[in-house]
Structures are given as structure tokens and as C-alpha cells.
Amino acid sequence: MLIIGSHVSYGKEGILTSVKEAIEYRANTFMFYTGAPTNTARKDINVETVLEAQQLMKDNNIDINNVICHAPYIVNLANKKDIDKWQFSIEFIKKELIRCDMLGINKMVLHPGNAVGISKEEGLNNILEALNIVLEDSSKCSILLETMAGKGTECCSTIEELSFLINGSKCQGRIGVCLDTCHLNDAGYNMRCFDQYLDEFTKSINLNKVKCIHLNDSKNPLGSHKDRHANLGKGTIGFDTLLGIAYNKRLENIPKILETPYIGQNDDSKERLYPPYKYEIEMLRNKEYNENYFDLIRKENNI
Ligand SMILES: [Zn+2]
């Protein structure tokens, strides 16, 4: 069975808000940030709400083992020129893992980091050092390193870089990979040849390290190093290719998460107000593309 969901908000009721939103999209998994992805301010976790959320997941066939947390993307493990900032990032991720334990979540996606002003090699060494410090803790939650587009000085846009971190980790039981189709495309890996990519991947990394897939189309061409997500079928990867990845037998039981953009009142609209996930999930389940799905979303919202 396809395990499919989307990014959802972590609202007033924390993870309970996330579950309710996922159910609206008829998803059987979801991904959330434990607060704003762009800052590190975090609210305390309400235990009662967590229990309610976990019950609601059970009632709606959402296996909590497939639910993903995403670390905020402002923490940076790659650069330790500002040692206080680097240590803050380490401490923050440790706290984030404790929050995952409290929520019952066992997978957290992390953008490995940006070298900024130092070589990628040095950046990767810093990330590995930081990860080994982080994973000395006693949390049960794994860290999934996300494949990146290679925008600017982003680390982990190649299999080699990923392999250096994964195979170098001292805590093999808690380190894994999140493949992002938009990022892979932008990094130069052709998603039309996804099996070839997996073949290359398995030469240096065990395929069982892949624990999550971010299923996104891309606004930019292959190898552009841009990282701008597009809605399914509205980008350069295309619906059929993404559908093939969603149902690829080698990654069958891996949760697939949509991080596609909200849509606006019209195609040129700057305001992005309406989540596309219910429709994108439905198309993936039906294995059929509806080229008018933006119109259906706008109709549903009376615009
Ligand atoms: Zn992603």
C-alpha cells in the first residue's frame, strides 16, 4: 500500500493539529516541523494532546512509525567558524530529538548544512563531527539526511557526499537518508532513470538507509542547482516519473511526503493559499493525472 502524506502544520494543538490536517487530505502519513521552520523558538509539548493525537492516528490508519519530523532549516552543522552557533545547532538538534521522543516520532529529516566560506570537504567533516556528537545522546529518534540541490554551498548534493556522512557515522542504527526528487533533479540526477540512480546509490550506501522520500516536482531543469518545488505534473520531472517513484518496488514501504507549493487564486497569483495535497494524494492513489486539478481546488474553495 502506498504510504503517502504531505507537509502539514504544527498548530495551536501541536501534533494534534497536524494529524487532523493529514486526515483532511486522506493521507496515511504526514510530516511536520515542531515550530516555525525558520526559527528555533519552540513551545512546550502538551502530553494530553499528544495522547489524543496518537489515538487519532490509530483510528485513521496512520502508523506513527511512518510519521516524519523535519528539523528547522536554519541550523547549520557544516560551518564552525562561529563556534557558538555551531554548538547551538548541535544542542538544538539534540533537543529536537527529545521532542520527537516525547511525541513518539522516530524519524527526523535534517538538511545537512551549508559550507559558507569554507570548502565542502571541510563542511562535510564538520557535519560528521556534529552528527557524531548529537547521536551520542539516548534518543530513539533517527536522523535522516536529506539529499540537497547543491544551491550555493549546500552539502550533500551527491551520492559521494551523502555516503561520506552515512558511512562515517558512528551511530549506524540511527542514521538514514531522505531522498528529495526535486533536489535530486536539480542536483543533476535524472529522475526518469530512477532505478539507475538507485543502482549507483547502492554501490556505496545500503538501500535500507533510505527511510523517507520527498516527492516533489521541480520548477527548474535537470542540474540547475536551484531547489524550487513544483506541484505534481507542473514541473520538469512530470507526473508519470513521480508516480513511478512513488510505486517503485525497491522503496515500497517507505513513506512518501509531498512538499509541493500551495496554489493561488490563479496561476500568476503571488498569494499561495490553498493546499493541493488532497488532490495530489488522490491522483497518486488512482495512478491517474488530472490536468485540471488546480481548477478543482479553486472550485472547492469558491474562487
Ligand atoms: Zn525536501
Residues whose N, C-alpha, C, O or C-beta is under 5 A from the ligand:
A	BS01	ZN	D180 H214 E259
